[in-house]
């Protein structure tokens, strides 16, 4: 089942009124596919360059970065996936809200594609979740993006903003739900 999304900027951050971030996400068995589409005046967006694309890199959220947070239903544990349009990536595991952060070593690579045009950018990731969750586990996802413009101003985009500050780690913002791959309409989320 595929779900479409449209991200909204956090109200008090720098406004990028001419930008639009949309996409879709799906889970088929334990394969998660997420596609981000960034549209607007991309000449004003800072995108880091890369001499070694598709490599793991830390602190990608300090620049323009597409992200999603994945949690297991009824568990405090969650993962943060960072994808740079320059080709860098990282995955972090947390034991609870901002607790026990460490690089997730289950992933040695995270291949994704980026199509960059004058007025749009598309980023697509296909990832097998078997390394971190079983296909029988229901998952909850928060879809987010950090946009940095060429002046250094940053805006924070998400499906929903539940805190007084932009905070992608708030578990009640993990609003995309996928039941187990063995669909049971009576299974609790």
C-alpha positions in Angstrom: 0.0 0.0 0.0 1.4 3.4 -1.0 0.7 6.6 0.8 1.3 10.1 -0.6 2.6 13.0 1.6 3.1 16.7 1.6 5.5 18.3 4.1 4.9 21.6 5.9 7.6 24.0 7.2 7.8 24.6 10.9 5.9 27.9 11.4 8.6 29.9 13.1 11.5 28.9 10.8 12.7 30.8 7.7 10.0 30.8 5.1 10.7 29.2 1.7 7.2 30.0 0.3 8.1 28.9 -3.2 9.1 25.4 -2.2 7.0 22.3 -2.1 8.0 18.9 -0.7 5.8 16.0 -1.7 6.2 12.3 -2.2 5.0 8.8 -1.5 6.0 5.9 0.7 5.1 2.3 0.6 5.9 -1.0 2.4 5.7 -4.2 0.4 6.5 -7.2 2.6 9.6 -5.7 4.4 10.8 -3.5 1.5 10.3 0.2 2.2 10.2 2.7 -0.7 10.2 6.4 -0.2 10.3 9.1 -2.9 10.7 12.7 -2.1 10.0 15.5 -4.7 11.3 19.0 -4.0 9.9 21.6 -6.3 10.5 25.3 -6.6 13.4 27.7 -7.1 16.2 25.3 -6.3 18.9 27.9 -7.2 18.4 29.3 -3.7 18.9 25.9 -2.0 22.3 24.9 -0.7 23.2 21.3 -1.7 26.5 20.0 -0.5 28.8 18.7 -3.2 30.3 15.2 -3.0 33.6 13.8 -4.0 32.5 10.3 -2.7 28.8 9.8 -3.3 26.8 7.0 -1.6 29.2 7.0 1.4 28.2 7.2 5.1 28.7 10.7 6.6 27.8 12.2 9.9 25.7 15.3 10.7 24.0 15.5 7.3 21.2 17.4 9.0 23.4 20.5 9.1 22.8 20.9 5.3 19.9 20.1 3.1 18.9 16.6 4.0 15.9 14.3 3.4 15.0 12.3 6.5 12.6 9.8 7.9 12.2 8.3 11.4 11.1 4.7 11.8 9.8 3.2 15.0 8.3 -0.2 15.9 4.8 0.0 17.2 4.7 -0.2 21.0 8.5 0.1 21.4 10.6 3.1 22.4 13.3 2.2 19.9 13.5 4.0 16.6 15.9 4.8 13.7 16.8 8.1 11.9 17.6 7.8 8.2 19.5 10.7 6.7 19.8 11.1 2.9 21.7 13.9 1.3 21.0 15.0 -2.3 24.8 15.0 -2.7 24.7 11.2 -2.3 25.8 10.8 1.4 23.7 8.8 3.9 23.5 7.6 7.5 21.3 5.7 9.8 21.2 6.1 13.6 19.5 3.9 16.2 17.9 5.4 19.4 16.8 3.4 22.5 14.2 6.1 23.3 13.5 9.8 22.8 17.0 11.2 21.8 18.5 8.5 24.0 21.4 6.1 23.2 22.1 7.5 19.7 24.5 5.3 17.7 25.2 4.6 14.1 23.2 1.6 12.9 25.8 -0.9 11.7 23.3 -3.2 10.2 23.5 -1.1 7.0 26.8 -1.0 5.1 25.3 0.9 2.3 22.1 2.7 1.6 21.8 3.1 -2.2 19.3 5.7 -3.4 18.9 7.8 -6.5 18.8 11.5 -7.0 17.5 13.3 -10.1 18.3 17.0 -10.0 16.8 19.4 -12.5 16.6 23.2 -12.6 13.2 23.4 -10.8 12.9 20.0 -9.1 14.8 17.3 -7.3 13.6 13.8 -6.8 15.2 11.4 -4.3 14.2 7.7 -4.1 15.2 5.1 -1.6 14.4 1.4 -1.7 15.5 -0.3 1.6 15.1 -3.8 2.9 14.1 -3.4 6.6 14.9 -7.1 7.4 18.2 -5.9 9.0 16.3 -3.9 11.7 12.7 -5.1 11.9 10.8 -8.2 11.0 8.1 -8.2 8.3 5.6 -9.1 11.1 6.2 -5.9 13.0 3.9 -2.9 12.6 5.9 0.3 12.0 5.3 4.0 12.5 7.2 6.6 10.4 7.8 10.4 10.5 8.8 11.9 7.2 11.0 15.1 7.4 13.4 17.3 5.5 15.9 20.0 6.4 16.3 22.7 3.8 19.3 25.1 3.9 19.3 28.0 1.6 22.4 29.6 0.1 22.3 32.4 2.7 22.6 29.7 5.5 19.0 30.0 6.7 17.4 26.7 7.6 13.8 25.5 7.5 12.4 22.3 9.0 9.7 20.4 7.1 7.6 17.5 8.4 4.2 15.9 8.0 3.2 17.4 11.3 4.9 19.6 13.9 3.8 18.5 17.4 6.2 20.5 19.6 6.8 24.2 20.4 10.1 23.9 18.6 10.9 21.9 15.4 11.7 18.4 16.8 11.6 15.5 14.4 12.2 13.0 17.3 8.8 13.4 18.9 7.2 10.0 18.7 3.6 11.4 18.3 4.7 12.8 15.0 5.4 9.3 13.6 2.0 9.3 11.9 2.5 7.1 8.9 1.5 3.6 10.0 2.1 0.3 8.3 0.7 -2.9 9.7 2.5 -6.2 9.4 3.2 -7.6 6.0 0.7 -10.3 6.8 -2.3 -7.9 6.9 -4.7 -8.5 9.7 -7.5 -5.9 9.8 -8.0 -6.6 13.5 -4.4 -6.2 14.5 -3.9 -3.3 16.9 -1.6 -0.5 16.0 
